[in-house]
Amino acid sequence: MMAVTPAITGLQAETPGVSRWLDFPCDWRRREQSGEYSLFRDAAEGYGQLLPRPAPDEIAAFYDVDYYTHSAEAGADESEGSLRWKILRHLAWRVDRGTEPTNAWWAKTLGDAPRRCLEIGCGNGATLARLQAMGHDVTGVEPDPAAREAARAQGITALDGIAEVLPEALIGQQFDCVLMVHVLEHCLDPVQALRNARALLAPGGVLVIEVPNNACAGIGHFGRNWLFLDVPRHLNFFTAASLRAMAQLAGFSESRFDYLGYVMQFLSPWHREQGQICRAYGDSPAINGFASHLRYFFKTAFVADDAKYCSIRITATLADPP
């Protein structure tokens, strides 16, 4: 693992090595109610943050939109679009070797016996509903009231709380698996979030962390319009190296590291929302057009995993005490 440096605990715009990375004229989901935003990063450490940091009481408004966690998960309708888009999606699928969290993946990760699973930031409960159907005992924590109700509608126990300040009902409990799936990028204090997760993990348990991969070539190709930037809901921007370092800082050892999410960058919902981003920012629609996606496919079909996939996942265990 890489050595932990101060950059992993939080960036300061004036610190040597930290530079302005990307500017955003508005929140593309709330263009009339938002201001401008800027990302800074330490490229050597592979870590970026939104600066200045929003106040805690500002964050709830970022999710007062038609967010994907506000209803039960639905599959993408890939019947839409022209034949050329369908062919492109098929080609992307043919070269996608990512490790998706299928039932088989979860069975390998959790084993055959029923496990106690906690998902911090459970959203609409889609992942917990899958694990519950596989025979596991599940609990969720979710700050967004609309998402929490969507989870409860699926029979999931969903508690109000955030990763940095967990609900009192969890005090003294331990879980065999703690999940943080596309959560750490939303946290004001991601190190504290991971330490809280560590405190809830039973001996021999595993932590599953999944975040956007900000070494993905999509950022270089689509720029600030790349969907998984999603400023200002995303506050932290990881690469594999910085995610490993932060997990190490919180007391975890990596047991497995996966990349996933190639073909999804060519699916209709991704293309449609990137088009909305282009319009909100006043950028050329050609950035998100078919020709651009075709170039992106040829650029990324056979590159290394860290440039190809839009998400990274660590399955981690507790580090041995010093």
Sequence and secondary structure as in RCSB ss.txt:
>XXXX:A:sequence
MMAVTPAITGLQAETPGVSRWLDFPCDWRRREQSGEYSLFRDAAEGYGQLLPRPAPDEIAAFYDVDYYTHSAEAG
ADESEGSLRWKILRHLAWRVDRGTEPTNAWWAKTLGDAPRRCLEIGCGNGATLARLQAMGHDVTGVEPDPAAREA
ARAQGITALDGIAEVLPEALIGQQFDCVLMVHVLEHCLDPVQALRNARALLAPGGVLVIEVPNNACAGIGHFGRN
WLFLDVPRHLNFFTAASLRAMAQLAGFSESRFDYLGYVMQFLSPWHREQGQICRAYGDSPAINGFASHLRYFFKT
AFVADDAKYCSIRITATLADPP
>XXXX:A:secstr
     HHHH   TTSTTEEEEEEESS TTSTTT   EEEEEETTTTEEEEES   GGGHHHHT S  GGGS    
  TT S HHHHHHHHHHHHT       HHHHHHHH SS  EEEEET TTSHHHHHHHHTT EEEEE S HHHHHH
HHTTT  EE  BTTB  GGGTT  EEEEEEES GGG SSHHHHHHHHHHTEEEEEEEEEEEE TTSHHHHHHGGG
 GGG TTT  EEE HHHHHHHHHHTTEEEEEEEEE SGGGGSHHHHHHHHHHHHHHT  GGGGSHHHHHHHHHHH
TTS HHHH SEEEEEEEE    
